[in-house]
Amino acid sequence: MAPWVFLPLFISALTGLFYRILKDILGYSREEVHWLMSLHEGEWLGDNGELIYVILNSLGLIWMLITGFQMFSKKLSFTKKVTKGESKG
């Protein structure tokens, strides 16, 4: 499932980053860089598509955070078990 979640999140992250850089740092007007915000928010999908895109993007990010935290906590748990086992020997 991660490959399906990765691309929309990656596009949102890049377009949001470039929008801010171009607008706030390089001084482009809002109208000049609005196409980046359209990509970022999924406006190009229409009203219903935009809503679905934002909801799925948010759920995908939450899912990636939860599964990432689970993998991290398992690694910590494994490291503690290995360390305790080595100190007994």
PDB file as gemmi writes it, atoms N, CA and C in Angstrom:
CRYST1    1.000    1.000    1.000  90.00  90.00  90.00 P 1                      
ATOM      1  N   MET A   1       0.818  -1.197   0.000  1.00  0.00           N  
ATOM      2  CA  MET A   1       0.000   0.000   0.000  1.00  0.00           C  
ATOM      3  C   MET A   1       0.865   1.267   0.000  1.00  0.00           C  
ATOM      4  N   ALA A   2       2.055   1.161   0.544  1.00  0.00           N  
ATOM      5  CA  ALA A   2       2.936   2.332   0.641  1.00  0.00           C  
ATOM      6  C   ALA A   2       3.232   2.987  -0.714  1.00  0.00           C  
ATOM      7  N   PRO A   3       3.456   2.227  -1.791  1.00  0.00           N  
ATOM      8  CA  PRO A   3       3.710   2.907  -3.077  1.00  0.00           C  
ATOM      9  C   PRO A   3       2.541   3.773  -3.545  1.00  0.00           C  
ATOM     10  N   TRP A   4       1.305   3.371  -3.235  1.00  0.00           N  
ATOM     11  CA  TRP A   4       0.135   4.154  -3.634  1.00  0.00           C  
ATOM     12  C   TRP A   4       0.009   5.413  -2.797  1.00  0.00           C  
ATOM     13  N   VAL A   5       0.467   5.362  -1.565  1.00  0.00           N  
ATOM     14  CA  VAL A   5       0.389   6.504  -0.663  1.00  0.00           C  
ATOM     15  C   VAL A   5       1.567   7.449  -0.906  1.00  0.00           C  
ATOM     16  N   PHE A   6       2.709   6.882  -1.288  1.00  0.00           N  
ATOM     17  CA  PHE A   6       3.929   7.667  -1.439  1.00  0.00           C  
ATOM     18  C   PHE A   6       3.795   8.783  -2.478  1.00  0.00           C  
ATOM     19  N   LEU A   7       3.335   8.473  -3.663  1.00  0.00           N  
ATOM     20  CA  LEU A   7       3.325   9.459  -4.753  1.00  0.00           C  
ATOM     21  C   LEU A   7       2.471  10.695  -4.436  1.00  0.00           C  
ATOM     22  N   PRO A   8       1.219  10.545  -3.985  1.00  0.00           N  
ATOM     23  CA  PRO A   8       0.453  11.753  -3.642  1.00  0.00           C  
ATOM     24  C   PRO A   8       1.089  12.565  -2.509  1.00  0.00           C  
ATOM     25  N   LEU A   9       1.627  11.887  -1.494  1.00  0.00           N  
ATOM     26  CA  LEU A   9       2.267  12.605  -0.395  1.00  0.00           C  
ATOM     27  C   LEU A   9       3.526  13.315  -0.864  1.00  0.00           C  
ATOM     28  N   PHE A  10       4.283  12.660  -1.730  1.00  0.00           N  
ATOM     29  CA  PHE A  10       5.498  13.249  -2.280  1.00  0.00           C  
ATOM     30  C   PHE A  10       5.169  14.482  -3.119  1.00  0.00           C  
ATOM     31  N   ILE A  11       4.151  14.378  -3.953  1.00  0.00           N  
ATOM     32  CA  ILE A  11       3.724  15.515  -4.779  1.00  0.00           C  
ATOM     33  C   ILE A  11       3.270  16.673  -3.889  1.00  0.00           C  
ATOM     34  N   SER A  12       2.486  16.375  -2.852  1.00  0.00           N  
ATOM     35  CA  SER A  12       2.014  17.428  -1.941  1.00  0.00           C  
ATOM     36  C   SER A  12       3.171  18.096  -1.218  1.00  0.00           C  
ATOM     37  N   ALA A  13       4.120  17.295  -0.766  1.00  0.00           N  
ATOM     38  CA  ALA A  13       5.272  17.861  -0.050  1.00  0.00           C  
ATOM     39  C   ALA A  13       6.101  18.757  -0.974  1.00  0.00           C  
ATOM     40  N   LEU A  14       6.398  18.279  -2.170  1.00  0.00           N  
ATOM     41  CA  LEU A  14       7.209  19.070  -3.103  1.00  0.00           C  
ATOM     42  C   LEU A  14       6.515  20.345  -3.552  1.00  0.00           C  
ATOM     43  N   THR A  15       5.244  20.239  -3.911  1.00  0.00           N  
ATOM     44  CA  THR A  15       4.540  21.421  -4.400  1.00  0.00           C  
ATOM     45  C   THR A  15       4.348  22.442  -3.288  1.00  0.00           C  
ATOM     46  N   GLY A  16       4.084  21.986  -2.066  1.00  0.00           N  
ATOM     47  CA  GLY A  16       3.964  22.910  -0.936  1.00  0.00           C  
ATOM     48  C   GLY A  16       5.284  23.606  -0.648  1.00  0.00           C  
ATOM     49  N   LEU A  17       6.365  22.847  -0.691  1.00  0.00           N  
ATOM     50  CA  LEU A  17       7.698  23.414  -0.454  1.00  0.00           C  
ATOM     51  C   LEU A  17       8.063  24.438  -1.524  1.00  0.00           C  
ATOM     52  N   PHE A  18       7.908  24.061  -2.798  1.00  0.00           N  
ATOM     53  CA  PHE A  18       8.269  24.975  -3.884  1.00  0.00           C  
ATOM     54  C   PHE A  18       7.372  26.206  -3.924  1.00  0.00           C  
ATOM     55  N   TYR A  19       6.093  26.032  -3.568  1.00  0.00           N  
ATOM     56  CA  TYR A  19       5.186  27.181  -3.509  1.00  0.00           C  
ATOM     57  C   TYR A  19       5.717  28.214  -2.518  1.00  0.00           C  
ATOM     58  N   ARG A  20       6.062  27.766  -1.325  1.00  0.00           N  
ATOM     59  CA  ARG A  20       6.568  28.684  -0.293  1.00  0.00           C  
ATOM     60  C   ARG A  20       7.898  29.310  -0.689  1.00  0.00           C  
ATOM     61  N   ILE A  21       8.789  28.529  -1.258  1.00  0.00           N  
ATOM     62  CA  ILE A  21      10.092  29.066  -1.673  1.00  0.00           C  
ATOM     63  C   ILE A  21       9.913  30.124  -2.747  1.00  0.00           C  
ATOM     64  N   LEU A  22       9.141  29.790  -3.778  1.00  0.00           N  
ATOM     65  CA  LEU A  22       8.955  30.730  -4.889  1.00  0.00           C  
ATOM     66  C   LEU A  22       8.208  31.987  -4.444  1.00  0.00           C  
ATOM     67  N   LYS A  23       7.171  31.816  -3.633  1.00  0.00           N  
ATOM     68  CA  LYS A  23       6.351  32.959  -3.232  1.00  0.00           C  
ATOM     69  C   LYS A  23       7.032  33.809  -2.154  1.00  0.00           C  
ATOM     70  N   ASP A  24       7.484  33.182  -1.100  1.00  0.00           N  
ATOM     71  CA  ASP A  24       7.974  33.944   0.052  1.00  0.00           C  
ATOM     72  C   ASP A  24       9.446  34.338  -0.042  1.00  0.00           C  
ATOM     73  N   ILE A  25      10.258  33.486  -0.620  1.00  0.00           N  
ATOM     74  CA  ILE A  25      11.696  33.782  -0.666  1.00  0.00           C  
ATOM     75  C   ILE A  25      12.090  34.463  -1.978  1.00  0.00           C  
ATOM     76  N   LEU A  26      11.575  33.943  -3.088  1.00  0.00           N  
ATOM     77  CA  LEU A  26      11.970  34.496  -4.386  1.00  0.00           C  
ATOM     78  C   LEU A  26      11.042  35.600  -4.887  1.00  0.00           C  
ATOM     79  N   GLY A  27       9.957  35.856  -4.170  1.00  0.00           N  
ATOM     80  CA  GLY A  27       9.106  37.006  -4.467  1.00  0.00           C  
ATOM     81  C   GLY A  27       8.123  36.860  -5.608  1.00  0.00           C  
ATOM     82  N   TYR A  28       7.809  35.634  -6.033  1.00  0.00           N  
ATOM     83  CA  TYR A  28       6.802  35.463  -7.078  1.00  0.00           C  
ATOM     84  C   TYR A  28       5.436  35.817  -6.498  1.00  0.00           C  
ATOM     85  N   SER A  29       4.533  36.285  -7.359  1.00  0.00           N  
ATOM     86  CA  SER A  29       3.188  36.622  -6.887  1.00  0.00           C  
ATOM     87  C   SER A  29       2.368  35.338  -6.724  1.00  0.00           C  
ATOM     88  N   ARG A  30       1.287  35.469  -5.977  1.00  0.00           N  
ATOM     89  CA  ARG A  30       0.409  34.322  -5.742  1.00  0.00           C  
ATOM     90  C   ARG A  30      -0.139  33.766  -7.057  1.00  0.00           C  
ATOM     91  N   GLU A  31      -0.461  34.653  -7.980  1.00  0.00           N  
ATOM     92  CA  GLU A  31      -1.012  34.224  -9.267  1.00  0.00           C  
ATOM     93  C   GLU A  31       0.019  33.457 -10.092  1.00  0.00           C  
ATOM     94  N   GLU A  32       1.283  33.834  -9.977  1.00  0.00           N  
ATOM     95  CA  GLU A  32       2.340  33.171 -10.756  1.00  0.00           C  
ATOM     96  C   GLU A  32       2.601  31.744 -10.293  1.00  0.00           C  
ATOM     97  N   VAL A  33       2.371  31.472  -9.032  1.00  0.00           N  
ATOM     98  CA  VAL A  33       2.667  30.136  -8.511  1.00  0.00           C  
ATOM     99  C   VAL A  33       1.417  29.375  -8.061  1.00  0.00           C  
ATOM    100  N   HIS A  34       0.244  29.883  -8.440  1.00  0.00           N  
ATOM    101  CA  HIS A  34      -0.998  29.224  -8.045  1.00  0.00           C  
ATOM    102  C   HIS A  34      -1.097  27.808  -8.617  1.00  0.00           C  
ATOM    103  N   TRP A  35      -0.474  27.560  -9.768  1.00  0.00           N  
ATOM    104  CA  TRP A  35      -0.519  26.226 -10.361  1.00  0.00           C  
ATOM    105  C   TRP A  35       0.096  25.189  -9.414  1.00  0.00           C  
ATOM    106  N   LEU A  36       1.090  25.597  -8.623  1.00  0.00           N  
ATOM    107  CA  LEU A  36       1.667  24.672  -7.645  1.00  0.00           C  
ATOM    108  C   LEU A  36       0.659  24.351  -6.536  1.00  0.00           C  
ATOM    109  N   MET A  37      -0.069  25.354  -6.091  1.00  0.00           N  
ATOM    110  CA  MET A  37      -1.079  25.129  -5.057  1.00  0.00           C  
ATOM    111  C   MET A  37      -2.230  24.292  -5.609  1.00  0.00           C  
ATOM    112  N   SER A  38      -2.530  24.438  -6.887  1.00  0.00           N  
ATOM    113  CA  SER A  38      -3.569  23.605  -7.505  1.00  0.00           C  
ATOM    114  C   SER A  38      -3.157  22.141  -7.486  1.00  0.00           C  
ATOM    115  N   LEU A  39      -1.906  21.872  -7.780  1.00  0.00           N  
ATOM    116  CA  LEU A  39      -1.396  20.499  -7.689  1.00  0.00           C  
ATOM    117  C   LEU A  39      -1.398  20.024  -6.245  1.00  0.00           C  
ATOM    118  N   HIS A  40      -0.944  20.878  -5.354  1.00  0.00           N  
ATOM    119  CA  HIS A  40      -0.821  20.547  -3.936  1.00  0.00           C  
ATOM    120  C   HIS A  40      -2.157  20.145  -3.316  1.00  0.00           C  
ATOM    121  N   GLU A  41      -3.191  20.860  -3.647  1.00  0.00           N  
ATOM    122  CA  GLU A  41      -4.509  20.617  -3.057  1.00  0.00           C  
ATOM    123  C   GLU A  41      -5.393  19.689  -3.883  1.00  0.00           C  
ATOM    124  N   GLY A  42      -4.970  19.331  -5.076  1.00  0.00           N  
ATOM    125  CA  GLY A  42      -5.773  18.464  -5.930  1.00  0.00           C  
ATOM    126  C   GLY A  42      -6.905  19.174  -6.635  1.00  0.00           C  
ATOM    127  N   GLU A  43      -6.794  20.498  -6.804  1.00  0.00           N  
ATOM    128  CA  GLU A  43      -7.850  21.281  -7.476  1.00  0.00           C  
ATOM    129  C   GLU A  43      -8.141  20.773  -8.884  1.00  0.00           C  
ATOM    130  N   TRP A  44      -7.129  20.249  -9.536  1.00  0.00           N  
ATOM    131  CA  TRP A  44      -7.255  19.779 -10.912  1.00  0.00           C  
ATOM    132  C   TRP A  44      -8.204  18.586 -11.025  1.00  0.00           C  
ATOM    133  N   LEU A  45      -8.626  18.009  -9.899  1.00  0.00           N  
ATOM    134  CA  LEU A  45      -9.544  16.875  -9.908  1.00  0.00           C  
ATOM    135  C   LEU A  45     -11.010  17.304  -9.814  1.00  0.00           C  
ATOM    136  N   GLY A  46     -11.268  18.600  -9.700  1.00  0.00           N  
ATOM    137  CA  GLY A  46     -12.634  19.095  -9.535  1.00  0.00           C  
ATOM    138  C   GLY A  46     -13.008  19.131  -8.065  1.00  0.00           C  
ATOM    139  N   ASP A  47     -14.195  19.638  -7.765  1.00  0.00           N  
ATOM    140  CA  ASP A  47     -14.609  19.814  -6.370  1.00  0.00           C  
ATOM    141  C   ASP A  47     -14.649  18.499  -5.595  1.00  0.00           C  
ATOM    142  N   ASN A  48     -15.336  17.495  -6.136  1.00  0.00           N  
ATOM    143  CA  ASN A  48     -15.426  16.211  -5.438  1.00  0.00           C  
ATOM    144  C   ASN A  48     -14.078  15.507  -5.393  1.00  0.00           C  
ATOM    145  N   GLY A  49     -13.352  15.562  -6.486  1.00  0.00           N  
ATOM    146  CA  GLY A  49     -12.032  14.921  -6.538  1.00  0.00           C  
ATOM    147  C   GLY A  49     -11.049  15.554  -5.576  1.00  0.00           C  
ATOM    148  N   GLU A  50     -11.133  16.871  -5.437  1.00  0.00           N  
ATOM    149  CA  GLU A  50     -10.250  17.585  -4.510  1.00  0.00           C  
ATOM    150  C   GLU A  50     -10.493  17.125  -3.075  1.00  0.00           C  
ATOM    151  N   LEU A  51     -11.760  17.015  -2.712  1.00  0.00           N  
ATOM    152  CA  LEU A  51     -12.107  16.564  -1.367  1.00  0.00           C  
ATOM    153  C   LEU A  51     -11.605  15.143  -1.122  1.00  0.00           C  
ATOM    154  N   ILE A  52     -11.830  14.264  -2.076  1.00  0.00           N  
ATOM    155  CA  ILE A  52     -11.380  12.873  -1.950  1.00  0.00           C  
ATOM    156  C   ILE A  52      -9.860  12.815  -1.872  1.00  0.00           C  
ATOM    157  N   TYR A  53      -9.175  13.597  -2.702  1.00  0.00           N  
ATOM    158  CA  TYR A  53      -7.710  13.633  -2.716  1.00  0.00           C  
ATOM    159  C   TYR A  53      -7.160  14.067  -1.362  1.00  0.00           C  
ATOM    160  N   VAL A  54      -7.724  15.112  -0.792  1.00  0.00           N  
ATOM    161  CA  VAL A  54      -7.253  15.617   0.502  1.00  0.00           C  
ATOM    162  C   VAL A  54      -7.523  14.598   1.610  1.00  0.00           C  
ATOM    163  N   ILE A  55      -8.704  13.997   1.606  1.00  0.00           N  
ATOM    164  CA  ILE A  55      -9.043  13.008   2.632  1.00  0.00           C  
ATOM    165  C   ILE A  55      -8.127  11.794   2.521  1.00  0.00           C  
ATOM    166  N   LEU A  56      -7.960  11.266   1.315  1.00  0.00           N  
ATOM    167  CA  LEU A  56      -7.102  10.087   1.144  1.00  0.00           C  
ATOM    168  C   LEU A  56      -5.643  10.404   1.446  1.00  0.00           C  
ATOM    169  N   ASN A  57      -5.206  11.591   1.079  1.00  0.00           N  
ATOM    170  CA  ASN A  57      -3.840  12.003   1.390  1.00  0.00           C  
ATOM    171  C   ASN A  57      -3.630  12.062   2.903  1.00  0.00           C  
ATOM    172  N   SER A  58      -4.592  12.621   3.611  1.00  0.00           N  
ATOM    173  CA  SER A  58      -4.512  12.711   5.071  1.00  0.00           C  
ATOM    174  C   SER A  58      -4.534  11.333   5.710  1.00  0.00           C  
ATOM    175  N   LEU A  59      -5.442  10.476   5.279  1.00  0.00           N  
ATOM    176  CA  LEU A  59      -5.501   9.117   5.816  1.00  0.00           C  
ATOM    177  C   LEU A  59      -4.225   8.341   5.504  1.00  0.00           C  
ATOM    178  N   GLY A  60      -3.684   8.544   4.307  1.00  0.00           N  
ATOM    179  CA  GLY A  60      -2.431   7.887   3.940  1.00  0.00           C  
ATOM    180  C   GLY A  60      -1.281   8.325   4.823  1.00  0.00           C  
ATOM    181  N   LEU A  61      -1.211   9.608   5.113  1.00  0.00           N  
ATOM    182  CA  LEU A  61      -0.155  10.117   5.986  1.00  0.00           C  
ATOM    183  C   LEU A  61      -0.304   9.560   7.400  1.00  0.00           C  
ATOM    184  N   ILE A  62      -1.524   9.536   7.910  1.00  0.00           N  
ATOM    185  CA  ILE A  62      -1.767   8.983   9.246  1.00  0.00           C  
ATOM    186  C   ILE A  62      -1.380   7.504   9.273  1.00  0.00           C  
ATOM    187  N   TRP A  63      -1.751   6.766   8.244  1.00  0.00           N  
ATOM    188  CA  TRP A  63      -1.418   5.346   8.150  1.00  0.00           C  
ATOM    189  C   TRP A  63       0.101   5.141   8.125  1.00  0.00           C  
ATOM    190  N   MET A  64       0.803   5.954   7.338  1.00  0.00           N  
ATOM    191  CA  MET A  64       2.268   5.835   7.269  1.00  0.00           C  
ATOM    192  C   MET A  64       2.901   6.158   8.625  1.00  0.00           C  
ATOM    193  N   LEU A  65       2.385   7.161   9.330  1.00  0.00           N  
ATOM    194  CA  LEU A  65       2.910   7.500  10.651  1.00  0.00           C  
ATOM    195  C   LEU A  65       2.690   6.366  11.648  1.00  0.00           C  
ATOM    196  N   ILE A  66       1.507   5.778  11.640  1.00  0.00           N  
ATOM    197  CA  ILE A  66       1.205   4.685  12.576  1.00  0.00           C  
ATOM    198  C   ILE A  66       2.075   3.474  12.288  1.00  0.00           C  
ATOM    199  N   THR A  67       2.144   3.059  11.030  1.00  0.00           N  
ATOM    200  CA  THR A  67       2.946   1.883  10.708  1.00  0.00           C  
ATOM    201  C   THR A  67       4.435   2.151  10.923  1.00  0.00           C  
ATOM    202  N   GLY A  68       4.873   3.352  10.649  1.00  0.00           N  
ATOM    203  CA  GLY A  68       6.270   3.704  10.911  1.00  0.00           C  
ATOM    204  C   GLY A  68       6.595   3.660  12.389  1.00  0.00           C  
ATOM    205  N   PHE A  69       5.676   4.164  13.208  1.00  0.00           N  
ATOM    206  CA  PHE A  69       5.873   4.113  14.660  1.00  0.00           C  
ATOM    207  C   PHE A  69       5.890   2.669  15.146  1.00  0.00           C  
ATOM    208  N   GLN A  70       5.030   1.822  14.593  1.00  0.00           N  
ATOM    209  CA  GLN A  70       5.015   0.413  14.981  1.00  0.00           C  
ATOM    210  C   GLN A  70       6.339  -0.263  14.641  1.00  0.00           C  
ATOM    211  N   MET A  71       6.871   0.007  13.456  1.00  0.00           N  
ATOM    212  CA  MET A  71       8.162  -0.577  13.082  1.00  0.00           C  
ATOM    213  C   MET A  71       9.273  -0.069  13.993  1.00  0.00           C  
ATOM    214  N   PHE A  72       9.243   1.201  14.328  1.00  0.00           N  
ATOM    215  CA  PHE A  72      10.249   1.792  15.206  1.00  0.00           C  
ATOM    216  C   PHE A  72      10.178   1.181  16.603  1.00  0.00           C  
ATOM    217  N   SER A  73       8.964   1.013  17.132  1.00  0.00           N  
ATOM    218  CA  SER A  73       8.823   0.452  18.475  1.00  0.00           C  
ATOM    219  C   SER A  73       9.255  -1.013  18.506  1.00  0.00           C  
ATOM    220  N   LYS A  74       9.009  -1.764  17.430  1.00  0.00           N  
ATOM    221  CA  LYS A  74       9.475  -3.154  17.363  1.00  0.00           C  
ATOM    222  C   LYS A  74      10.992  -3.210  17.345  1.00  0.00           C  
ATOM    223  N   LYS A  75      11.616  -2.276  16.646  1.00  0.00           N  
ATOM    224  CA  LYS A  75      13.075  -2.231  16.595  1.00  0.00           C  
ATOM    225  C   LYS A  75      13.640  -1.921  17.978  1.00  0.00           C  
ATOM    226  N   LEU A  76      13.032  -0.976  18.685  1.00  0.00           N  
ATOM    227  CA  LEU A  76      13.474  -0.658  20.043  1.00  0.00           C  
ATOM    228  C   LEU A  76      13.316  -1.866  20.958  1.00  0.00           C  
ATOM    229  N   SER A  77      12.203  -2.555  20.849  1.00  0.00           N  
ATOM    230  CA  SER A  77      11.939  -3.728  21.667  1.00  0.00           C  
ATOM    231  C   SER A  77      12.966  -4.821  21.374  1.00  0.00           C  
ATOM    232  N   PHE A  78      13.266  -5.043  20.112  1.00  0.00           N  
ATOM    233  CA  PHE A  78      14.250  -6.043  19.712  1.00  0.00           C  
ATOM    234  C   PHE A  78      15.633  -5.671  20.231  1.00  0.00           C  
ATOM    235  N   THR A  79      15.999  -4.405  20.136  1.00  0.00           N  
ATOM    236  CA  THR A  79      17.304  -3.940  20.609  1.00  0.00           C  
ATOM    237  C   THR A  79      17.443  -4.160  22.112  1.00  0.00           C  
ATOM    238  N   LYS A  80      16.388  -3.894  22.870  1.00  0.00           N  
ATOM    239  CA  LYS A  80      16.419  -4.108  24.319  1.00  0.00           C  
ATOM    240  C   LYS A  80      16.594  -5.589  24.655  1.00  0.00           C  
ATOM    241  N   LYS A  81      15.896  -6.470  23.910  1.00  0.00           N  
ATOM    242  CA  LYS A  81      16.004  -7.909  24.149  1.00  0.00           C  
ATOM    243  C   LYS A  81      17.406  -8.407  23.843  1.00  0.00           C  
ATOM    244  N   VAL A  82      17.995  -7.950  22.739  1.00  0.00           N  
ATOM    245  CA  VAL A  82      19.339  -8.365  22.362  1.00  0.00           C  
ATOM    246  C   VAL A  82      20.348  -7.868  23.389  1.00  0.00           C  
ATOM    247  N   THR A  83      20.217  -6.637  23.835  1.00  0.00           N  
ATOM    248  CA  THR A  83      21.129  -6.072  24.805  1.00  0.00           C  
ATOM    249  C   THR A  83      21.045  -6.823  26.143  1.00  0.00           C  
ATOM    250  N   LYS A  84      19.842  -7.168  26.596  1.00  0.00           N  
ATOM    251  CA  LYS A  84      19.683  -7.906  27.853  1.00  0.00           C  
ATOM    252  C   LYS A  84      20.272  -9.300  27.723  1.00  0.00           C  
ATOM    253  N   GLY A  85      20.090  -9.943  26.592  1.00  0.00           N  
ATOM    254  CA  GLY A  85      20.625 -11.278  26.364  1.00  0.00           C  
ATOM    255  C   GLY A  85      22.133 -11.302  26.354  1.00  0.00           C  
ATOM    256  N   GLU A  86      22.777 -10.263  25.815  1.00  0.00           N  
ATOM    257  CA  GLU A  86      24.237 -10.199  25.748  1.00  0.00           C  
ATOM    258  C   GLU A  86      24.847  -9.944  27.115  1.00  0.00           C  
ATOM    259  N   SER A  87      24.179  -9.195  27.968  1.00  0.00           N  
ATOM    260  CA  SER A  87      24.749  -8.853  29.272  1.00  0.00           C  
ATOM    261  C   SER A  87      24.716 -10.058  30.226  1.00  0.00           C  
ATOM    262  N   LYS A  88      23.846 -11.029  29.989  1.00  0.00           N  
ATOM    263  CA  LYS A  88      23.767 -12.218  30.839  1.00  0.00           C  
ATOM    264  C   LYS A  88      24.906 -13.179  30.554  1.00  0.00           C  
ATOM    265  N   GLY A  89      25.402 -13.191  29.343  1.00  0.00           N  
ATOM    266  CA  GLY A  89      26.403 -14.167  28.919  1.00  0.00           C  
ATOM    267  C   GLY A  89      27.725 -13.834  29.373  1.00  0.00           C  
TER     268      GLY A  89                                                      
END                                                                             
